[in-house]
């Protein structure tokens, strides 16, 4: 004869077995390769006045669809207004960085921090960082300049 407690134990075992069959397994997490250092110093054309410094790291996952970055953009004294940067993926897709807060550092009016783990959705072959800043030339004319980092290649493809 089956008692109430045995019956409940049997039902619990059946439910647990069904859960294993019905619920999908969690996707495997990709492993990231080593951090690659990022460093881009933007200066004013002609004067060499410091405008912005982008520095930090970027890394790629072994599944070829994700990349992550942790970057700081220093707004240096020569720039007006605030400098900015964009992320270029595979030479064709431009993405805005994810802002995570502010900090301070010597030689910077402000430091803007950015960090994200990006699922690009298709193969990431490489990324590039394009830093833009503006300044007033000695004749009062407003100037702008963009400097691109080198291309950071995904070591997994």
Secondary structure, 3 states (H helix, E strand, C coil): CCCHHHHHHHHHHHHHHHHHHHCCCCCCCCCECCCEEEEEEEECCCCCCEEEEEEEEEEEECCCCEEEEEEEEEECCCCCCCCEEEEEECCCEEEECCEEEEECCCCCCEEEEEEEEEECCCCCCEEEEEEEEEEECCCCCEEEEEEECCCEECCCC
